[in-house]
Amino acid sequence: MLKKLFKNYDYSIVVAMVLLVAFGVIMIYSSSMIVTVMEFDPPRPTHYFFFKQLQWLAIGTIAFLFAMLMPYKIYERLMKPIMVISLILLIAVLLVGSVYNFGQRWISIGGFTIQPSEIAKIGLIIYLAAIFSRKQGYIEDFRKAVIPPLIVISLFFFLVAKQPDLGTAIIILGISGVMIICSGMKGKHLFSLIGLCIIAVSLIATSLSVFLSEEQLSRITGAYDPFSDPEDSGYHLINSYIAMASGGILGRGLGNSIQKYGFLPEPYTDFIMAVVVEELGVFGTIFVIGLFAYIVFKGFMIGIRCKDTFGSLLAIGISSLVAIQAFVNLGAISGLLPITGAPLPFISYGGSFLVLVMFSMGILVNISAFLNMKRETVRPSD
């Protein structure tokens, strides 16, 4: 069985992931080496975040290999305990979580810090893939097939938004929306659902001062009118603009960013791509975005070709996670979207998300192997 698995893996996805992760580790060292000296008292070694990320990468590699070898169907059977664990962690972080940058989003366990909302993303993807695959016999019944998952999605959204982490909550909605669209529900129900979402978004948009905190409102102002308050709400984005504008075609060279010298906040997490553009220019940008596009394309193709509904929706959910997360991060550093604190998959510093996204890639590669093996068994003999 193992021999067949190794023969049928889509190794192009593995190569693309390895390239992004390796590139991310290099850029974390480049973007954080000044911060460790300037912003910590006493100063930490310039390689501090580099070695921390390597530790998480080791855990992520184990998670990837585990998911790569474990038949993806097992997650369908484990859907309930996965959901229970996800919900317990989301509730626990609101009760005993650590506060950083206006958010209570982390839990410290044994010297490591985990972010439950990242676990919730993959937990929700597994739940939606399992629940919609089981409801295919009556997927056209909106009340039975769609309303229960919508309640669960709303619960996840509320718990994450309460931290507050509106960026991650919106990413969860985006992933859920893609999976619902691909679930096979009736067109009229889908259009009704889209209509309800538009009405809800419109109502929230007209009442932003009620639903959003002052910090969240300032991020919206900073995204769409940064020069009205360049010293406060617009500071992040303006320095991101400066970093990207100074990169040009070839960039300043690896390690030669100027904006990371205390001008660009969070240069190794939220704004790491701005440092990439500054140091490596257009070619570095094309390299990163090209690899993301390839992984997402291959993931959706696996989902489309997979005849098993659970495997198909699981692959589509994982691909949506990478695509939407990358879009939100890149949109924030370019001013297209408000700054949400969403990390760039595989590249930004951060342990929980790196481990979970590598675990997700392992599941995707495993689905590709079973898909290829099934195609081999039905191929006519010569």
C-alpha positions in Angstrom: 0.0 0.0 0.0 2.8 2.4 0.9 4.6 1.7 -2.3 1.4 2.5 -4.3 1.0 5.7 -2.3 4.5 7.0 -2.9 4.2 6.1 -6.6 0.9 8.1 -7.0 1.6 11.3 -5.0 1.4 14.6 -6.9 5.0 15.6 -6.1 4.7 18.9 -7.9 2.5 20.1 -5.0 5.2 18.9 -2.5 7.9 20.7 -4.5 5.9 24.0 -4.6 5.3 23.8 -0.9 8.9 23.1 0.0 10.0 26.0 -2.2 7.6 28.4 -0.4 8.5 27.1 3.1 12.3 27.3 2.4 11.8 30.8 0.9 9.8 31.8 3.9 12.4 30.7 6.4 15.1 32.8 4.5 12.8 35.8 4.4 12.0 35.5 8.1 15.6 35.7 8.9 16.2 38.7 6.6 13.1 40.6 7.8 13.5 39.9 11.5 17.2 40.3 12.1 16.9 44.1 12.9 13.7 43.8 14.9 15.3 41.3 17.4 18.0 43.9 18.2 15.9 47.1 18.1 12.6 46.1 19.7 13.6 43.7 22.5 15.2 44.6 25.9 17.6 42.9 26.3 18.3 42.5 22.5 17.8 39.0 21.2 20.2 37.2 18.7 19.5 38.2 15.1 18.6 34.5 14.3 16.0 34.3 17.1 12.9 34.2 14.9 14.8 32.1 12.3 15.4 29.3 14.8 11.9 29.6 16.3 10.5 29.1 12.8 12.8 26.1 12.2 11.4 24.5 15.3 7.8 25.0 14.0 8.9 23.8 10.6 10.1 20.5 12.1 6.7 20.0 13.7 5.0 21.0 10.5 7.1 18.5 8.5 6.0 15.7 10.9 2.4 16.9 10.5 2.7 17.0 6.7 4.2 13.5 6.6 1.6 12.1 8.9 -1.3 13.6 6.8 0.5 12.5 3.6 0.5 8.8 4.7 -2.9 8.8 6.6 -5.8 7.9 4.3 -7.9 11.0 4.1 -11.2 9.1 4.7 -10.3 8.8 8.3 -11.0 12.5 8.9 -14.6 11.9 7.9 -14.9 9.3 10.7 -13.2 11.7 13.1 -15.2 14.7 12.2 -17.1 14.9 15.5 -14.1 14.8 17.9 -12.3 17.3 15.6 -15.2 19.7 15.8 -15.5 19.3 19.6 -11.7 20.0 20.0 -12.0 23.0 17.7 -14.9 24.5 19.7 -13.3 23.8 23.1 -10.1 25.6 22.0 -12.1 28.6 20.6 -14.0 28.9 23.9 -10.8 28.4 26.0 -8.9 31.2 24.2 -11.7 33.6 25.2 -11.3 32.5 28.9 -7.6 32.0 29.4 -6.0 33.2 26.2 -3.0 35.6 26.0 -3.6 39.2 24.8 -1.3 40.7 22.1 -2.0 43.6 19.7 -5.6 44.2 21.0 -6.5 40.6 20.5 -6.9 37.6 22.8 -6.1 34.9 20.3 -3.3 32.7 21.7 -3.0 29.9 24.3 0.4 29.1 25.8 1.1 25.3 26.3 4.4 24.0 27.4 6.5 26.8 26.1 4.7 26.9 22.8 1.9 29.3 21.7 -0.9 28.0 19.6 -3.7 30.0 17.8 -7.0 28.1 18.1 -8.6 29.9 15.2 -6.0 28.3 12.9 -7.0 24.8 14.1 -10.7 25.9 13.7 -10.1 26.5 10.0 -9.1 23.0 9.1 -11.6 21.6 11.6 -14.4 23.5 9.9 -13.2 22.4 6.4 -13.3 18.7 7.5 -16.8 19.2 9.1 -18.3 20.8 6.0 -16.7 18.2 3.6 -18.1 15.4 5.8 -21.5 16.9 6.5 -22.2 17.8 2.8 -21.0 14.5 1.6 -23.5 12.7 3.9 -26.3 15.0 2.9 -26.0 14.4 -0.9 -29.2 12.3 -0.9 -31.2 15.4 0.1 -28.8 18.3 -0.7 -31.7 20.1 -2.4 -33.6 20.3 0.9 -32.4 23.7 2.1 -33.8 23.3 5.6 -32.3 19.9 6.3 -29.1 20.0 4.3 -27.9 23.6 4.5 -29.4 25.3 7.6 -27.5 23.1 10.2 -24.1 23.7 8.7 -24.9 27.4 8.5 -25.5 27.4 12.3 -22.2 25.8 12.9 -20.4 28.3 10.5 -22.1 31.2 12.4 -20.9 29.8 15.7 -17.3 29.6 14.5 -17.6 33.1 13.0 -18.9 34.5 16.3 -16.3 32.9 18.5 -13.4 34.0 16.3 -14.8 37.5 15.8 -15.2 37.8 19.6 -11.4 37.5 20.1 -11.5 39.9 18.2 -10.1 38.6 15.0 -12.4 39.8 12.2 -9.9 39.0 9.5 -9.8 35.3 10.4 -13.5 35.2 10.9 -14.0 36.6 7.3 -11.6 34.0 5.9 -13.7 31.3 7.6 -16.8 32.7 5.9 -15.0 32.8 2.6 -13.8 29.2 2.8 -17.3 28.1 3.9 -18.9 30.0 1.0 -16.7 28.3 -1.6 -17.5 24.8 -0.1 -21.3 25.6 0.0 -21.2 26.7 -3.6 -19.5 23.4 -4.5 -21.7 21.2 -2.3 -24.3 20.6 -5.1 -27.2 22.6 -3.6 -30.0 24.0 -5.8 -29.3 27.1 -7.8 -32.3 28.9 -6.4 -31.2 28.2 -2.8 -27.7 29.3 -3.6 -29.0 32.6 -5.0 -31.2 33.1 -2.0 -28.2 32.5 0.3 -26.1 35.0 -1.6 -28.9 37.5 -1.3 -29.1 37.0 2.4 -25.3 37.5 2.7 -25.5 40.7 0.7 -28.2 42.1 2.9 -26.3 41.1 6.1 -23.1 42.7 4.8 -25.0 45.8 3.8 -26.5 46.1 7.3 -23.2 45.6 9.0 -21.5 48.1 6.6 -24.0 50.8 7.5 -23.5 50.1 11.2 -19.7 49.7 11.4 -19.4 51.9 14.5 -21.7 49.6 16.4 -20.2 46.2 15.3 -16.5 47.1 15.1 -14.0 48.3 17.8 -12.2 51.6 17.5 -9.0 49.7 16.5 -10.9 47.8 13.7 -12.4 51.0 12.4 -9.0 52.7 12.3 -7.7 49.8 10.1 -10.5 50.5 7.6 -9.6 54.2 7.5 -5.9 53.3 7.3 -6.5 51.0 4.3 -8.6 53.4 2.1 -7.4 56.8 3.3 -3.9 56.2 4.8 -2.6 59.7 4.2 -5.3 61.3 6.3 -3.5 60.0 9.4 0.0 59.0 8.3 1.4 58.9 11.9 -1.3 56.5 13.2 -3.9 54.5 11.2 -2.2 55.0 7.9 1.4 54.3 9.2 1.5 50.6 8.4 0.2 50.9 4.8 2.3 54.0 3.9 5.5 52.2 4.9 4.4 49.1 3.0 3.9 51.3 -0.1 7.4 52.8 0.4 8.9 49.3 0.7 7.3 48.0 -2.4 7.9 51.1 -4.5 11.6 51.1 -3.7 11.9 47.4 -4.8 11.6 48.0 -8.5 12.3 45.2 -11.0 15.3 43.5 -9.3 14.9 44.8 -5.7 17.6 46.1 -3.3 19.0 42.7 -2.8 18.4 40.0 -0.2 18.9 41.4 3.3 19.1 45.0 2.1 15.6 46.2 3.0 15.6 49.7 4.6 12.0 49.6 5.8 12.6 46.8 8.2 14.9 49.1 10.2 12.0 50.1 12.5 9.8 51.7 9.8 7.7 48.8 8.7 5.7 47.3 11.6 5.6 43.4 11.8 8.0 43.0 8.9 8.4 39.2 9.5 4.7 38.4 9.9 1.8 40.5 8.4 4.1 42.6 6.1 6.7 40.1 5.1 5.7 40.3 1.5 6.4 44.0 1.5 10.0 43.1 2.5 10.1 40.5 -0.3 9.1 43.1 -2.9 11.6 45.6 -1.5 14.5 43.1 -1.5 13.8 40.9 -4.5 11.6 43.2 -6.7 9.1 42.0 -9.3 10.9 38.7 -9.9 10.6 37.7 -6.2 6.9 38.7 -6.3 6.2 36.6 -9.4 8.0 33.7 -7.8 5.8 33.7 -4.7 2.5 34.4 -6.4 3.3 31.9 -9.1 3.8 29.1 -6.6 0.6 30.0 -4.7 -1.3 30.0 -8.0 0.1 26.6 -8.9 -0.8 25.0 -5.5 -4.3 26.5 -5.6 -4.9 25.4 -9.2 -3.7 21.9 -8.6 -5.8 21.6 -5.5 -9.0 22.7 -7.2 -8.2 20.3 -10.1 -7.8 17.4 -7.6 -11.2 18.4 -6.1 -12.9 18.6 -9.5 -11.5 15.2 -10.6 -12.2 13.4 -7.3 -15.4 11.4 -7.6 -15.7 10.9 -3.8 -17.7 13.9 -2.5 -15.9 14.1 0.8 -12.4 14.0 -0.9 -13.6 16.5 -3.5 -14.9 19.0 -1.0 -11.9 18.5 1.3 -9.5 19.3 -1.5 -11.6 22.4 -2.5 -11.7 23.6 1.1 -8.0 23.3 1.5 -7.3 25.0 -1.8 -9.7 27.8 -0.8 -7.9 28.2 2.5 -4.6 28.9 0.8 -6.1 31.1 -1.9 -8.2 33.3 0.4 -5.6 33.6 3.1 -3.0 34.7 0.6 -5.4 37.1 -1.0 -6.3 38.7 2.3 -2.6 39.1 3.3 -1.6 40.5 -0.1 -4.7 42.7 -0.3 -3.8 44.2 3.1 -0.2 45.2 2.2 -1.3 46.7 -1.1 -4.2 48.7 0.3 -6.9 46.7 -1.4 -8.2 45.3 1.9 -8.0 46.5 5.5 -5.1 45.2 7.6 -6.4 42.1 9.4 -3.2 40.4 10.7 -3.7 37.4 8.5 -0.3 35.7 7.9 0.9 34.8 4.4 0.7 30.9 4.1 4.1 29.1 4.3 6.1 32.4 4.4 5.0 34.6 7.4 6.5 33.8 10.9 4.0 31.9 13.0 3.9 28.4 14.3 0.3 27.4 14.5 -0.6 28.4 11.0 2.6 26.9 9.4 1.9 23.5 11.1 -1.8 23.5 10.1 -1.3 24.6 6.5 1.5 22.0 6.1 -0.9 19.4 7.6 -3.5 20.5 5.1 -1.1 20.1 2.2 -0.4 16.6 3.4 -4.1 15.8 3.2 -4.3 17.3 -0.3 -1.3 15.2 -1.5 -2.9 12.1 0.1 -6.2 12.8 -1.8 -4.1 13.1 -5.1 -2.5 9.7 -4.4 -5.9 7.9 -3.9 -7.3 9.7 -7.0 -4.4 8.5 -9.1 -4.6 5.0 -7.8 -8.3 4.8 -8.6 -7.6 6.0 -12.1 -5.0 3.3 -12.5 -7.4 0.6 -11.5 -10.1 1.7 -14.0 -7.6 2.2 -16.9 -8.1 -0.4 -19.6 -5.3 -2.9 -20.1 -3.3 -2.8 -23.3 
